[in-house]
C-alpha cells in the first residue's frame, strides 16, 4: 500500500491549458484586485490612470491573483474536477 502511494505521489498531474483554466485564473485575479480597494494606502506610488489604485498595488494584486488561481487549478485537478 505504501509503495502505491509513493508511486502516485511521484507522478505530478498538471492540467492542460483550456478556457476553464483561463477563466479561473482571471476570476481569482479580479477578486484579489477588488480586495485591494480595501487596503489602507492604495494610492502610494505612481498612480494608475484608470483604476483608483497605484501601479505597484495593481501589479501585486495581479501576481497574487495568479498565485491563488494556480492553487485553485492545481487543487481542482488533484481532486479530479478539472
C-alpha positions in Angstrom: 0.0 0.0 0.0 2.8 2.5 0.8 4.6 1.8 -2.5 1.4 2.6 -4.4 1.0 5.9 -2.5 4.6 6.7 -3.3 4.2 5.9 -6.9 1.0 8.0 -7.1 2.8 10.9 -5.4 5.8 10.8 -7.7 3.7 11.4 -10.9 2.7 15.1 -11.0 -0.7 15.8 -12.5 -0.7 19.1 -14.4 -3.7 20.3 -16.3 -3.7 21.2 -20.0 -4.3 24.9 -20.7 -8.0 25.4 -21.5 -10.5 28.3 -21.4 -11.7 26.9 -18.0 -8.2 27.4 -16.6 -8.1 30.9 -18.0 -11.5 31.8 -16.5 -10.4 30.5 -13.1 -7.2 32.5 -13.1 -8.8 35.6 -14.4 -11.6 35.4 -11.9 -9.2 35.0 -9.0 -7.1 37.9 -10.2 -10.2 40.1 -10.4 -11.3 39.1 -6.9 -7.9 40.0 -5.5 -7.9 43.3 -7.4 -11.3 44.2 -5.9 -9.9 43.3 -2.5 -7.0 45.8 -3.0 -9.5 48.6 -2.8 -9.8 47.8 0.9 -6.1 48.3 1.7 -5.1 51.1 3.9 -3.0 53.1 1.4 -4.0 52.2 -2.1 -2.6 55.4 -3.7 1.0 55.1 -2.6 3.4 55.3 -5.6 2.7 56.1 -9.2 -1.0 56.4 -9.9 -2.8 54.1 -12.3 -4.6 56.2 -14.9 -7.8 54.1 -15.0 -8.3 52.4 -11.6 -8.3 54.1 -8.2 -5.1 52.2 -7.1 -1.5 52.6 -7.7 0.6 50.7 -10.3 2.5 48.7 -7.6 -0.8 47.7 -5.9 -2.2 46.6 -9.3 0.9 44.5 -10.2 0.9 43.0 -6.7 -2.8 42.2 -6.9 -2.4 40.5 -10.3 0.6 38.5 -9.2 -1.2 37.3 -6.0 -4.3 36.6 -8.1 -2.3 34.4 -10.4 -0.8 32.5 -7.4 -4.3 31.9 -5.9 -5.7 30.9 -9.3 -2.9 28.4 -9.9 -3.6 26.9 -6.5 -7.2 26.6 -7.3 -6.5 25.0 -10.7 -4.0 22.5 -9.2 -6.4 21.7 -6.4 -9.3 21.0 -8.7 -7.0 19.0 -10.9 -5.8 16.9 -8.0 -9.4 16.0 -6.9 -10.4 15.2 -10.5 -12.8 18.1 -11.0 -10.8 19.8 -13.8 
